[in-house]
Amino acid sequence: MARRRGMSARLKLTLSYAGFLMIAGILLLAVVNLFLLRYIPDVQINANMRVPNRSDLVRAFVPRTIAALAFLLALGLIGGWFLAGRMLAPLTRLNEAARLAAEGSLSHRVDMPGAKDEFRDLADVFDTMLSRLEAHVEEQQRFAANASHELRTPLAISQTMLEVAREDPERDVDVLIDRLQNVNARAIALTEALLLLARADRGTFTRERVELSLLAEEAVESLHPLADRCGVTLDIRGTTAAVNGSPALLQQLIVNLVHNAIVHNVATGGSVEVRTEMTPHGAVAVVENTGEMIPAHLLAILREPFQRGAGRFRSKDAAHAGAGLGLAIAEGITRAHGGTLELAPRDGGGLVVTVRLPVE
């Protein structure tokens, strides 16, 4: 919004300092006049001796009073300008940082030295905000780049299959349709996953009482056929754990974790264990799966979008290969419910995912 230029804060403070100093000086002179000069008569007290009366004192006092007030005014303006500059120096640094942030430079920090006060607290909060905003922007940029790449892949595959089929006079139309259908289904699944992740990040959902143990049972039941095809054993145990949240999103959270545990398991004879429990700090859901040992550097990035756990076994079932968004969606849903998602390597190989949700 356009605004007309007014007086600067420094000038306002300078005039305020000078004004208060002038008022103090005038009040002091008024006190002198009220409690001193009023008791001096304005007549000649002794005819034989010249004694200054009130008029004489006023004539001698007024010029010097004016000079003193002029000095106070100059002192107030000069000193006020200097003091205001010193006081507003932190705001100048904050304003410069805010201007750079508005221009797109989020790497700049105020980093204000000195003892803790209101300005330093504001600068620290501003630096923290810039750090989080910079991290969020970088995350969104990586996500957009990865999403563009992932969505472009099935389209490129479809285009290639169509070009090859056009040049092949003996093409099998049914086979082509089946392959295009699989590629299209993967693109649709990826798009739905992206929409779900965006919904979780926005936190736009209605909360109600949800029982995690029931959601875990439903997830295990729905994924039993996939586990059987992959040669993975599913086991569920635990106690009731009720939280306030979105039933649909929490259901997707458990499904994603169990699905991820199945497709990133050992080739045959693997197992997945799902546990729920209630603790003094809230509800806990744990999904633990067997598998190969996970390096520390890989564990740190598994929850990022489109990280598919390179080097780990994944199901060869194309319909359930996943888009690399399982843990990212789980992280977003957990964060939207005020909880935390923890990843830890399992003893003997595999992964342990722990979701902690507060009970409101």
CORBELJO-V16998 format. One record per residue. N is the residue number from 1. RES is the residue in three letters. PSI is psi in degrees with one decimal (none if undefined). Layout:
[[N:RES:PSI] [N:RES:PSI]]
This chain:
[[1:MET:131.9] [2:ALA:134.8] [3:ARG:146.5] [4:ARG:147.8] [5:ARG:125.3] [6:GLY:-167.6] [7:MET:144.3] [8:SER:159.2] [9:ALA:-35.6] [10:ARG:-41.7] [11:LEU:-39.2] [12:LYS:-43.5] [13:LEU:-38.8] [14:THR:-47.2] [15:LEU:-34.4] [16:SER:-44.4] [17:TYR:-48.4] [18:ALA:-41.0] [19:GLY:-44.7] [20:PHE:-38.1] [21:LEU:-39.6] [22:MET:-42.3] [23:ILE:-41.4] [24:ALA:-41.4] [25:GLY:-42.9] [26:ILE:-41.2] [27:LEU:-38.5] [28:LEU:-43.1] [29:LEU:-37.1] [30:ALA:-38.8] [31:VAL:-41.5] [32:VAL:-45.2] [33:ASN:-38.3] [34:LEU:-38.3] [35:PHE:-0.7] [36:LEU:-58.7] [37:LEU:-28.6] [38:ARG:-20.6] [39:TYR:-0.7] [40:ILE:121.7] [41:PRO:154.6] [42:ASP:28.4] [43:VAL:166.7] [44:GLN:120.7] [45:ILE:-43.8] [46:ASN:117.7] [47:ALA:-25.7] [48:ASN:-12.6] [49:MET:135.7] [50:ARG:109.7] [51:VAL:127.5] [52:PRO:130.9] [53:ASN:-168.5] [54:ARG:-40.9] [55:SER:-39.7] [56:ASP:-42.2] [57:LEU:-37.1] [58:VAL:-44.2] [59:ARG:-33.5] [60:ALA:-29.4] [61:PHE:-36.7] [62:VAL:-49.5] [63:PRO:-42.4] [64:ARG:-30.4] [65:THR:-44.2] [66:ILE:-41.8] [67:ALA:-40.9] [68:ALA:-41.3] [69:LEU:-38.9] [70:ALA:-40.7] [71:PHE:-41.5] [72:LEU:-38.5] [73:LEU:-46.8] [74:ALA:-42.7] [75:LEU:-40.8] [76:GLY:-40.1] [77:LEU:-47.8] [78:ILE:-49.8] [79:GLY:-38.9] [80:GLY:-39.5] [81:TRP:-42.1] [82:PHE:-47.8] [83:LEU:-40.6] [84:ALA:-39.7] [85:GLY:-42.1] [86:ARG:-40.6] [87:MET:-34.9] [88:LEU:0.3] [89:ALA:-42.9] [90:PRO:-36.8] [91:LEU:-31.5] [92:THR:-41.3] [93:ARG:-39.8] [94:LEU:-40.9] [95:ASN:-38.8] [96:GLU:-41.4] [97:ALA:-40.4] [98:ALA:-37.5] [99:ARG:-43.4] [100:LEU:-38.5] [101:ALA:-39.4] [102:ALA:-27.3] [103:GLU:-2.5] [104:GLY:-2.1] [105:SER:97.4] [106:LEU:-2.1] [107:SER:-15.2] [108:HIS:142.5] [109:ARG:147.1] [110:VAL:-47.1] [111:ASP:56.9] [112:MET:124.8] [113:PRO:175.8] [114:GLY:172.9] [115:ALA:159.7] [116:LYS:128.9] [117:ASP:-170.8] [118:GLU:-40.6] [119:PHE:-41.3] [120:ARG:-37.7] [121:ASP:-43.9] [122:LEU:-40.6] [123:ALA:-40.9] [124:ASP:-41.9] [125:VAL:-39.9] [126:PHE:-42.0] [127:ASP:-41.1] [128:THR:-42.2] [129:MET:-42.4] [130:LEU:-39.2] [131:SER:-45.2] [132:ARG:-38.8] [133:LEU:-40.7] [134:GLU:-43.1] [135:ALA:-39.0] [136:HIS:-42.5] [137:VAL:-43.8] [138:GLU:-39.7] [139:GLU:-42.2] [140:GLN:-37.3] [141:GLN:-43.5] [142:ARG:-40.7] [143:PHE:-44.2] [144:ALA:-41.2] [145:ALA:-44.0] [146:ASN:-41.2] [147:ALA:-40.6] [148:SER:-41.9] [149:HIS:-44.4] [150:GLU:-38.7] [151:LEU:-29.0] [152:ARG:-29.9] [153:THR:-52.5] [154:PRO:-32.9] [155:LEU:-40.5] [156:ALA:-38.3] [157:ILE:-43.7] [158:SER:-43.8] [159:GLN:-41.4] [160:THR:-44.4] [161:MET:-38.2] [162:LEU:-40.5] [163:GLU:-41.3] [164:VAL:-42.1] [165:ALA:-35.7] [166:ARG:-34.9] [167:GLU:-5.4] [168:ASP:108.0] [169:PRO:-21.3] [170:GLU:28.4] [171:ARG:148.1] [172:ASP:107.7] [173:VAL:-39.9] [174:ASP:-42.5] [175:VAL:-42.7] [176:LEU:-43.6] [177:ILE:-41.8] [178:ASP:-43.5] [179:ARG:-42.5] [180:LEU:-36.2] [181:GLN:-41.2] [182:ASN:-43.9] [183:VAL:-41.8] [184:ASN:-39.2] [185:ALA:-39.0] [186:ARG:-40.8] [187:ALA:-39.9] [188:ILE:-43.9] [189:ALA:-40.3] [190:LEU:-43.2] [191:THR:-43.5] [192:GLU:-37.5] [193:ALA:-40.6] [194:LEU:-41.5] [195:LEU:-40.0] [196:LEU:-41.1] [197:LEU:-41.0] [198:ALA:-39.1] [199:ARG:-41.9] [200:ALA:-40.8] [201:ASP:-34.5] [202:ARG:-26.4] [203:GLY:26.6] [204:THR:85.3] [205:PHE:158.5] [206:THR:134.1] [207:ARG:141.5] [208:GLU:172.1] [209:ARG:127.4] [210:VAL:136.2] [211:GLU:112.3] [212:LEU:-34.4] [213:SER:-36.6] [214:LEU:-39.2] [215:LEU:-38.7] [216:ALA:-41.3] [217:GLU:-41.9] [218:GLU:-40.0] [219:ALA:-44.3] [220:VAL:-42.0] [221:GLU:-42.6] [222:SER:-25.1] [223:LEU:4.6] [224:HIS:-43.6] [225:PRO:-41.6] [226:LEU:-42.3] [227:ALA:-39.5] [228:ASP:-41.9] [229:ARG:-31.3] [230:CYS:-3.1] [231:GLY:33.4] [232:VAL:137.3] [233:THR:130.9] [234:LEU:134.7] [235:ASP:135.4] [236:ILE:138.6] [237:ARG:171.7] [238:GLY:-175.2] [239:THR:175.8] [240:THR:145.3] [241:ALA:99.1] [242:ALA:138.2] [243:VAL:168.9] [244:ASN:123.9] [245:GLY:-166.7] [246:SER:119.4] [247:PRO:-41.3] [248:ALA:-45.1] [249:LEU:-41.5] [250:LEU:-34.6] [251:GLN:-43.2] [252:GLN:-35.0] [253:LEU:-51.2] [254:ILE:-42.5] [255:VAL:-44.7] [256:ASN:-42.1] [257:LEU:-43.6] [258:VAL:-42.8] [259:HIS:-45.0] [260:ASN:-39.3] [261:ALA:-31.5] [262:ILE:-52.0] [263:VAL:-19.0] [264:HIS:59.2] [265:ASN:-177.5] [266:VAL:160.3] [267:ALA:-46.9] [268:THR:152.4] [269:GLY:15.2] [270:GLY:174.2] [271:SER:153.0] [272:VAL:129.3] [273:GLU:129.7] [274:VAL:127.2] [275:ARG:143.4] [276:THR:145.9] [277:GLU:163.2] [278:MET:130.0] [279:THR:167.9] [280:PRO:-21.5] [281:HIS:-5.5] [282:GLY:-168.0] [283:ALA:146.4] [284:VAL:133.5] [285:ALA:129.4] [286:VAL:130.2] [287:VAL:117.5] [288:GLU:129.6] [289:ASN:152.3] [290:THR:170.6] [291:GLY:-170.2] [292:GLU:161.3] [293:MET:137.1] [294:ILE:120.6] [295:PRO:154.3] [296:ALA:-40.0] [297:HIS:-29.7] [298:LEU:-35.8] [299:LEU:-32.9] [300:ALA:-20.7] [301:ILE:3.7] [302:LEU:-32.9] [303:ARG:-6.6] [304:GLU:150.1] [305:PRO:141.9] [306:PHE:18.5] [307:GLN:111.8] [308:ARG:14.8] [309:GLY:60.9] [310:ALA:136.9] [311:GLY:-7.8] [312:ARG:155.4] [313:PHE:138.6] [314:ARG:150.9] [315:SER:140.4] [316:LYS:2.4] [317:ASP:108.8] [318:ALA:-30.3] [319:ALA:-16.4] [320:HIS:22.3] [321:ALA:-26.3] [322:GLY:164.5] [323:ALA:10.2] [324:GLY:19.6] [325:LEU:1.8] [326:GLY:-56.4] [327:LEU:-31.0] [328:ALA:-42.7] [329:ILE:-42.4] [330:ALA:-41.6] [331:GLU:-43.2] [332:GLY:-42.6] [333:ILE:-42.8] [334:THR:-45.2] [335:ARG:-38.0] [336:ALA:-25.1] [337:HIS:10.3] [338:GLY:18.1] [339:GLY:-172.2] [340:THR:147.8] [341:LEU:122.6] [342:GLU:136.9] [343:LEU:135.2] [344:ALA:143.0] [345:PRO:142.4] [346:ARG:141.4] [347:ASP:127.0] [348:GLY:-1.0] [349:GLY:145.6] [350:GLY:-163.9] [351:LEU:144.5] [352:VAL:117.8] [353:VAL:123.9] [354:THR:124.1] [355:VAL:125.0] [356:ARG:120.1] [357:LEU:133.1] [358:PRO:154.0] [359:VAL:112.5] [360:GLU:none]]
